[in-house]
Amino acid sequence: MFNLREHWEGECGCREVLAVGAPLMVSMGSSTLMQFTDRIFLGRHDVLELAAAVPGGLTSFLAVAFFMGVATCVGVLVAQYHGACRPRRVGAALWAGVWFSVASGAVLALLAGLSGPLFALAGHPATVQGLETEYFRILTLGGGFVVLATALSGYFSGLGRTVPVMLVNLTGATVNIPLDYALIFGRLGAPELGITGAAWATVAGGAFSCLLFGLLLLSPEAEKRHNVRSAWRPERDMLSRLFGIGLPAGAQFFLDIMAMTGFSLLVGRMGLMALSATNIAFSINGLTYLPLIGLSIAVSILTGRSQGQGQPDRARRAAGNTLLLSLAWMGGISLIFLFAPGPLIDLFQPSGLSGPAGSAESAAFVDIRAISVVLLRYVALYSIVDAVSLTYFGALKGAGDTKYLMLVILFAGVGVLVAPTWLMVSLGVGGIHGPWLALSAYICVLAASFALRFRHGAWANRRVIEAGAAPRATRTGGDGA
């Protein structure tokens, strides 16, 4: 019989998962809200800019993904040092991420110059290609801020202090959204830049978040407990540890985003309506999906802490309770997607269109809307499975089992998602349903692979930090100082 109190109370219970994860859910929600608002503004400014925003944004994110994936492992190192009661090593873990972020920014600035040839290969309409190219170029130039913010936030999330991460991201959204409005539409004294303005607003929001994290890290407490300022010199051993778990994590993140980007680009070959409907479905899915990422990060933190303590059973409890919360969230959201998708889709209707008879553009949106309703039904069905995938993904990552995650996403991304989608689009079979069935199968394969790996238990003996004093298993609060 299900006992709610048993799951709710105690270490790694639902209460603690929410205490760590709720601020991250809000934080992820604020990031999604920025993207969602960005696309609503662009859809109301020019439907071609909406069509360009998701492929251009996804491709830029693909360029950033590897570096960002490595930077997320700062939080894993911090969580394990925290669990092992070794706070003086936290600063060195943070600075390994900072130095990596600086190098990443330089590489990304060089990659920004590849935008033209890349989108020419995609085969999208010429009117969309130019917009995709400009959006990609600006976002990638500012990608170093995304990597740095990820590394800096790992200090707070690894310690279980997720409220500062939430506040910084909410502040970043507060800055980004009005900038979007001003720069896209030419309001508040700003020039009307359309999709170019949207890109610059996003870069400005990322830079501002880095500034806020940096100011928080200047606190005397951070130096006293964790050597945050004095550990600035690059440390070979710590960089090696970051790369040991971070390079597979970065490759995994890159491969996952590459698979989704390839999917989006291939669907774009089916025409503007299929591309726009897919972009709308992804945008709505993202508004509800990223809170699950917050819970996934929470279970990663709790697993990392439990591993540092030498208590894998606590990690198992954290994963089970996180799964309950994730399924409850996505179950409710899926019902909305199934039975009331219309109001969400209508947010993307270009301004000035009053009905299906208003204009050719209005009639086109009616067709896009009909396709979007169908696609949201796919989203509703695979979202439940995605809750399983993200929960066990977070738990395995917190334990440092990143090579397995990389290999699964490599084979599933190519064999289950991209190759079948390419074949169906090239042969002209399956219509819009074929690619979306492949996407659903991809998510199911990930969920099954991650769940089986976690239940097998090979991760329980992994350690990503060096041997030290025996951890005090009963100590879970504070900073381990």
C-alpha positions as CSV (number, residue, x, y, z in Angstrom):
1,M,0.0,0.0,0.0
2,F,1.3,3.4,-0.9
3,N,2.3,5.4,2.2
4,L,2.6,9.1,1.4
5,R,4.2,10.0,4.7
6,E,6.9,7.4,4.2
7,H,7.9,8.9,0.8
8,W,7.5,12.5,2.0
9,E,9.6,12.5,5.2
10,G,13.2,11.8,5.9
11,E,16.5,12.2,4.1
12,C,16.1,12.2,0.3
13,G,12.3,12.1,0.7
14,C,10.0,14.1,-1.5
15,R,10.2,17.0,0.9
16,E,13.9,17.3,0.5
17,V,13.8,16.7,-3.2
18,L,11.4,19.6,-3.5
19,A,13.5,21.7,-1.1
20,V,16.4,21.3,-3.5
21,G,14.5,21.0,-6.7
22,A,11.7,23.6,-6.4
23,P,14.0,26.6,-6.8
24,L,15.6,24.8,-9.7
25,M,12.2,24.2,-11.3
26,V,11.4,27.9,-11.0
27,S,14.9,28.6,-12.3
28,M,14.4,26.3,-15.3
29,G,10.9,27.7,-15.8
30,S,12.3,31.2,-16.0
31,S,14.8,30.2,-18.6
32,T,12.0,28.5,-20.6
33,L,9.8,31.6,-20.1
34,M,12.5,33.7,-21.8
35,Q,12.6,31.4,-24.8
36,F,8.9,31.1,-24.9
37,T,8.3,34.8,-24.8
38,D,11.1,35.3,-27.3
39,R,9.3,33.1,-29.8
40,I,5.9,34.6,-29.1
41,F,7.3,38.1,-29.8
42,L,9.0,36.8,-33.0
43,G,5.9,35.1,-34.1
44,R,4.0,38.3,-33.7
45,H,6.7,40.3,-35.5
46,D,7.3,38.0,-38.5
47,V,6.3,34.3,-39.0
48,L,9.6,33.8,-40.9
49,E,11.5,34.8,-37.8
50,L,9.5,32.2,-35.8
51,A,10.4,29.6,-38.4
52,A,14.1,30.6,-38.1
53,A,14.3,30.9,-34.3
54,V,14.1,27.2,-33.2
55,P,16.6,25.8,-35.8
56,G,19.0,28.8,-35.3
57,G,18.7,28.6,-31.5
58,L,19.0,24.9,-31.4
59,T,22.1,24.9,-33.6
60,S,23.7,27.6,-31.5
61,F,22.9,25.6,-28.4
62,L,24.5,22.6,-30.1
63,A,27.7,24.6,-30.4
64,V,27.5,25.5,-26.7
65,A,26.3,22.1,-25.5
66,F,29.6,20.3,-25.2
67,F,31.2,23.0,-23.1
68,M,28.0,23.5,-21.1
69,G,27.8,19.8,-20.4
70,V,31.4,19.8,-19.0
71,A,30.6,22.8,-16.9
72,T,27.5,21.1,-15.3
73,C,29.9,18.6,-13.7
74,V,31.2,21.3,-11.4
75,G,28.0,20.7,-9.4
76,V,28.7,17.0,-9.3
77,L,32.2,17.6,-7.9
78,V,31.0,20.1,-5.3
79,A,28.2,17.8,-4.2
80,Q,30.5,14.9,-3.7
81,Y,33.1,17.0,-1.8
82,H,30.2,18.4,0.3
83,G,28.9,14.9,1.1
84,A,32.4,13.8,2.0
85,C,32.7,16.7,4.4
86,R,35.7,18.2,2.5
87,P,34.7,21.8,2.0
88,R,38.2,23.1,1.4
89,R,38.3,21.4,-2.0
90,V,35.1,23.1,-3.2
91,G,36.8,26.3,-4.3
92,A,39.3,24.3,-6.5
93,A,36.4,22.5,-8.2
94,L,34.7,25.8,-8.9
95,W,37.8,27.4,-10.4
96,A,38.4,24.4,-12.6
97,G,35.0,25.2,-14.1
98,V,35.8,28.9,-14.4
99,W,39.0,28.3,-16.3
100,F,37.3,25.9,-18.6
101,S,34.6,28.4,-19.3
102,V,37.1,31.1,-20.3
103,A,38.7,28.8,-22.8
104,S,35.3,27.7,-24.1
105,G,34.2,31.3,-24.8
106,A,37.2,31.8,-27.1
107,V,36.5,28.6,-29.0
108,L,32.8,29.5,-29.4
109,A,33.7,32.9,-30.8
110,L,35.6,31.2,-33.5
111,L,32.7,28.8,-34.2
112,A,30.3,31.7,-34.7
113,G,31.9,32.2,-38.1
114,L,30.6,28.9,-39.4
115,S,27.0,30.0,-39.5
116,G,26.6,30.7,-43.3
117,P,27.9,27.4,-44.7
118,L,26.0,25.4,-42.0
119,F,22.6,26.7,-42.8
120,A,23.2,26.6,-46.5
121,L,23.6,22.8,-46.1
122,A,20.3,22.5,-44.2
123,G,18.3,23.3,-47.4
124,H,15.8,25.6,-45.7
125,P,14.1,28.4,-47.8
126,A,16.4,31.3,-48.6
127,T,14.3,33.8,-46.7
128,V,14.7,31.7,-43.5
129,Q,18.4,30.9,-44.0
130,G,19.6,34.5,-43.5
131,L,17.6,34.9,-40.3
132,E,18.9,31.5,-39.0
133,T,22.5,32.5,-39.7
134,E,22.3,35.9,-37.9
135,Y,20.5,34.4,-34.9
136,F,23.1,31.6,-34.6
137,R,26.1,33.9,-35.0
138,I,25.1,36.3,-32.2
139,L,24.0,33.6,-29.7
140,T,27.3,31.6,-30.3
141,L,29.4,34.7,-29.9
142,G,27.9,35.1,-26.4
143,G,27.9,31.4,-25.6
144,G,30.8,31.8,-23.2
145,F,28.5,33.5,-20.8
146,V,26.2,30.5,-20.8
147,V,29.1,28.1,-20.0
148,L,30.4,30.4,-17.2
149,A,27.0,30.9,-15.6
150,T,26.6,27.1,-15.6
151,A,29.9,26.6,-13.9
152,L,29.3,29.3,-11.3
153,S,25.8,28.0,-10.5
154,G,27.4,24.6,-9.9
155,Y,28.9,25.9,-6.7
156,F,25.5,26.8,-5.2
157,S,23.6,23.8,-6.6
158,G,26.3,21.3,-5.5
159,L,25.9,22.6,-1.9
160,G,22.2,22.3,-2.1
161,R,21.8,26.1,-2.1
162,T,19.4,26.3,-5.0
163,V,17.6,29.5,-4.0
164,P,20.4,31.8,-5.2
165,V,20.4,30.0,-8.5
166,M,16.7,30.6,-8.8
167,L,17.0,34.3,-7.9
168,V,19.8,34.9,-10.3
169,N,17.9,33.3,-13.2
170,L,14.7,35.1,-12.3
171,T,16.6,38.4,-12.3
172,G,18.1,37.4,-15.7
173,A,14.6,36.8,-17.1
174,T,13.4,40.1,-15.7
175,V,16.2,41.8,-17.7
176,N,15.8,39.7,-20.8
177,I,12.1,39.9,-21.5
178,P,11.8,43.7,-21.7
179,L,15.0,43.8,-23.7
180,D,13.4,41.3,-26.1
181,Y,10.3,43.5,-26.4
182,A,12.3,46.6,-27.0
183,L,14.8,45.2,-29.5
184,I,12.4,43.1,-31.5
185,F,9.7,45.7,-32.0
186,G,11.7,48.9,-31.6
187,R,10.1,50.1,-28.5
188,L,11.3,52.0,-25.4
189,G,13.6,54.1,-27.7
190,A,15.4,51.0,-29.1
191,P,15.8,50.2,-32.8
192,E,13.6,47.6,-34.4
193,L,16.0,44.6,-34.9
194,G,13.6,41.7,-35.0
195,I,15.4,38.3,-34.6
196,T,18.8,40.1,-34.3
197,G,17.4,42.0,-31.3
198,A,16.2,38.8,-29.7
199,A,19.6,37.3,-30.0
200,W,21.4,40.3,-28.4
201,A,18.8,40.4,-25.6
202,T,19.6,36.8,-24.8
203,V,23.3,37.4,-24.7
204,A,22.8,40.4,-22.4
205,G,20.7,38.3,-20.0
206,G,23.5,35.6,-19.8
207,A,26.2,38.2,-19.1
208,F,24.1,39.8,-16.4
209,S,23.6,36.4,-14.7
210,C,27.3,35.8,-14.7
211,L,27.8,39.2,-13.0
212,L,25.3,38.4,-10.3
213,F,26.8,34.9,-9.6
214,G,30.3,36.6,-9.4
215,L,29.0,39.1,-6.8
216,L,27.5,36.4,-4.7
217,L,30.8,34.4,-4.7
218,L,32.7,37.4,-3.3
219,S,31.1,36.9,0.1
220,P,33.5,36.4,3.0
221,E,31.7,33.1,3.9
222,A,32.5,31.6,0.5
223,E,36.2,32.2,1.0
224,K,36.3,31.2,4.6
225,R,34.5,27.8,4.1
226,H,35.4,26.9,0.6
227,N,38.5,28.8,-0.5
228,V,36.5,30.4,-3.3
229,R,39.0,33.3,-3.9
230,S,42.3,31.8,-2.8
231,A,41.9,28.6,-4.9
232,W,42.0,30.6,-8.2
233,R,45.2,29.0,-9.6
234,P,44.6,26.2,-12.1
235,E,45.1,22.8,-10.4
236,R,46.0,20.0,-12.7
237,D,44.5,17.3,-10.5
238,M,41.1,19.1,-10.3
239,L,41.0,19.8,-14.0
240,S,41.7,16.1,-14.6
241,R,38.8,15.2,-12.4
242,L,36.5,17.7,-14.1
243,F,37.5,16.4,-17.5
244,G,37.2,12.7,-16.4
245,I,33.5,13.0,-15.7
246,G,32.9,16.2,-17.7
247,L,34.1,15.2,-21.2
248,P,31.7,12.3,-21.4
249,A,29.0,14.5,-20.0
250,G,29.8,17.2,-22.5
251,A,29.8,14.7,-25.3
252,Q,26.5,13.2,-24.1
253,F,24.9,16.7,-23.9
254,F,26.3,17.6,-27.4
255,L,25.0,14.3,-28.9
256,D,21.5,14.8,-27.4
257,I,21.2,18.3,-28.7
258,M,22.7,17.3,-32.0
259,A,20.1,14.6,-32.4
260,M,17.3,17.1,-31.6
261,T,18.8,19.7,-33.9
262,G,19.2,17.2,-36.7
263,F,15.5,16.3,-36.2
264,S,14.5,19.9,-36.4
265,L,16.6,20.6,-39.6
266,L,15.2,17.4,-41.3
267,V,11.6,18.3,-40.5
268,G,12.4,21.8,-42.0
269,R,12.8,20.0,-45.4
270,M,9.1,19.1,-45.2
271,G,8.1,22.7,-45.7
272,L,7.4,25.9,-43.7
273,M,4.2,24.6,-42.2
274,A,5.7,21.4,-40.8
275,L,8.7,23.4,-39.5
276,S,6.6,26.1,-37.9
277,A,4.2,23.5,-36.2
278,T,7.2,21.5,-34.9
279,N,8.7,24.8,-33.5
280,I,5.5,25.6,-31.8
281,A,5.2,22.1,-30.3
282,F,8.8,22.2,-29.1
283,S,8.3,25.7,-27.6
284,I,5.2,24.7,-25.6
285,N,6.8,21.4,-24.6
286,G,9.8,23.4,-23.3
287,L,7.6,25.6,-21.1
288,T,6.6,22.5,-19.2
289,Y,9.7,20.3,-19.7
290,L,12.4,22.3,-18.1
291,P,10.9,22.0,-14.6
292,L,11.7,18.3,-15.0
293,I,15.3,19.3,-15.7
294,G,15.2,21.1,-12.3
295,L,14.1,17.9,-10.6
296,S,16.8,16.0,-12.6
297,I,19.5,18.3,-11.3
298,A,18.1,17.9,-7.8
299,V,18.4,14.1,-7.9
300,S,21.9,14.6,-9.3
301,I,22.8,16.7,-6.3
302,L,21.3,14.3,-3.8
303,T,23.0,11.3,-5.5
304,G,26.3,13.1,-5.6
305,R,26.1,14.0,-1.9
306,S,25.0,10.4,-1.0
307,Q,27.9,9.0,-3.0
308,G,30.3,11.4,-1.2
309,Q,28.9,10.1,2.1
310,G,29.3,6.4,0.9
311,Q,25.5,5.9,1.2
312,P,24.1,4.6,-2.2
313,D,20.8,3.6,-0.6
314,R,20.1,7.2,0.0
315,A,20.7,7.9,-3.7
316,R,18.2,5.1,-4.6
317,R,15.6,6.7,-2.3
318,A,16.2,10.1,-3.9
319,A,15.7,8.7,-7.3
320,G,12.5,6.9,-6.4
321,N,10.9,10.0,-4.8
322,T,12.0,12.2,-7.6
323,L,10.4,9.9,-10.1
324,L,7.1,10.2,-8.2
325,L,7.2,14.0,-8.3
326,S,8.2,14.0,-12.0
327,L,5.4,11.6,-13.0
328,A,2.8,13.7,-11.1
329,W,3.9,16.9,-12.8
330,M,4.0,15.5,-16.4
331,G,0.8,13.6,-15.9
332,G,-1.1,16.8,-15.2
333,I,0.6,18.6,-18.1
334,S,-0.1,15.8,-20.5
335,L,-3.8,16.1,-19.8
336,I,-3.7,19.8,-20.9
337,F,-1.8,18.9,-24.1
338,L,-4.4,16.3,-24.9
339,F,-7.6,18.1,-24.1
340,A,-6.9,21.9,-24.2
341,P,-4.0,22.6,-26.6
342,G,-5.7,25.4,-28.6
343,P,-5.1,28.3,-26.2
344,L,-1.4,27.5,-26.0
345,I,-1.0,27.3,-29.7
346,D,-2.9,30.5,-30.3
347,L,-0.3,32.4,-28.4
348,F,1.9,32.1,-31.5
349,Q,-0.7,33.6,-33.9
350,P,0.8,36.6,-35.7
351,S,-0.7,39.9,-34.5
352,G,-3.3,41.4,-36.7
353,L,-4.8,38.1,-37.8
354,S,-8.5,38.0,-36.8
355,G,-9.6,34.7,-38.3
356,P,-9.1,32.1,-41.0
357,A,-10.5,34.4,-43.7
358,G,-8.3,37.4,-42.8
359,S,-5.4,36.9,-45.2
360,A,-3.2,34.3,-46.8
361,E,-0.9,34.5,-43.7
362,S,-4.0,33.9,-41.5
363,A,-5.0,30.9,-43.5
364,A,-1.5,29.5,-43.3
365,F,-1.6,29.8,-39.5
366,V,-4.9,27.8,-39.4
367,D,-3.1,24.9,-41.1
368,I,-0.1,25.3,-38.8
369,R,-2.4,25.3,-35.8
370,A,-4.1,22.0,-36.9
371,I,-0.7,20.3,-37.3
372,S,0.4,21.7,-33.9
373,V,-2.6,20.1,-32.2
374,V,-1.6,16.7,-33.5
375,L,2.0,17.2,-32.5
376,L,1.1,18.1,-28.9
377,R,-0.7,14.8,-28.6
378,Y,2.7,13.1,-29.3
379,V,4.2,15.4,-26.7
380,A,1.5,14.4,-24.2
381,L,2.3,10.7,-24.7
382,Y,6.1,10.8,-24.6
383,S,6.3,13.3,-21.8
384,I,5.4,10.6,-19.2
385,V,8.2,8.4,-20.4
386,D,10.5,11.4,-20.5
387,A,9.9,11.9,-16.7
388,V,11.5,8.4,-16.2
389,S,14.4,9.2,-18.5
390,L,15.3,12.5,-16.9
391,T,15.0,11.1,-13.3
392,Y,17.4,8.2,-13.9
393,F,19.7,10.4,-16.1
394,G,20.1,12.8,-13.2
395,A,20.8,10.0,-10.7
396,L,23.5,8.4,-12.9
397,K,25.1,11.7,-13.6
398,G,25.3,12.5,-9.9
399,A,27.1,9.2,-9.4
400,G,29.6,10.0,-12.2
401,D,28.4,7.3,-14.6
402,T,28.7,9.8,-17.5
403,K,30.4,7.4,-20.0
404,Y,27.3,5.2,-20.1
405,L,25.0,8.1,-20.6
406,M,27.2,9.3,-23.5
407,L,27.2,5.9,-25.3
408,V,23.4,5.4,-24.9
409,I,22.6,8.8,-26.4
410,L,25.2,8.3,-29.2
411,F,23.6,5.0,-30.4
412,A,20.0,6.0,-29.8
413,G,20.4,9.4,-31.3
414,V,21.8,8.1,-34.5
415,G,20.0,4.8,-34.8
416,V,16.6,5.6,-33.4
417,L,16.1,9.3,-34.1
418,V,18.2,10.9,-36.8
419,A,18.7,8.0,-39.3
420,P,15.0,6.9,-39.4
421,T,13.9,10.6,-39.7
422,W,16.3,11.3,-42.5
423,L,15.2,8.1,-44.3
424,M,11.5,9.0,-44.0
425,V,11.9,12.6,-45.0
426,S,14.1,11.6,-48.0
427,L,11.6,9.0,-49.2
428,G,8.6,11.2,-48.5
429,V,6.9,8.6,-46.4
430,G,5.1,8.9,-43.1
431,G,4.3,12.6,-43.4
432,I,4.7,14.6,-40.2
433,H,3.8,11.4,-38.2
434,G,6.9,9.5,-39.2
435,P,9.6,11.8,-37.6
436,W,7.5,12.3,-34.5
437,L,7.1,8.6,-34.0
438,A,10.9,8.3,-34.3
439,L,11.2,11.0,-31.7
440,S,8.8,9.2,-29.3
441,A,10.8,5.9,-29.8
442,Y,14.1,7.7,-29.0
443,I,12.7,9.0,-25.7
444,C,11.4,5.5,-24.8
445,V,14.8,3.9,-25.5
446,L,16.6,6.5,-23.3
447,A,14.1,5.9,-20.5
448,A,14.5,2.1,-20.6
449,S,18.3,2.2,-20.8
450,F,18.8,4.7,-17.9
451,A,16.2,2.9,-15.7
452,L,17.8,-0.5,-16.2
453,R,21.3,0.8,-15.6
454,F,20.3,2.5,-12.4
455,R,18.5,-0.6,-11.1
456,H,21.5,-2.8,-12.0
457,G,23.5,-0.8,-9.5
458,A,27.0,-0.6,-11.1
459,W,27.1,3.2,-10.4
460,A,27.0,2.6,-6.6
461,N,30.7,1.9,-6.4
462,R,31.8,4.9,-8.4
463,R,33.7,7.9,-6.9
464,V,34.8,11.0,-8.7
465,I,36.7,12.6,-5.9
466,E,40.0,11.6,-4.4
467,A,40.3,9.4,-1.3
468,G,40.2,11.3,1.9
469,A,39.0,11.1,5.5
470,A,36.0,8.8,6.0
471,P,32.8,10.7,5.4
472,R,30.5,11.3,8.3
473,A,27.3,9.7,7.0
474,T,25.0,11.4,9.5
475,R,26.0,14.9,8.5
476,T,23.8,16.3,5.8
477,G,23.2,19.9,6.6
478,G,25.4,22.9,6.5
479,D,28.6,23.1,4.5
480,G,30.7,20.5,6.0
481,A,32.9,23.2,7.5
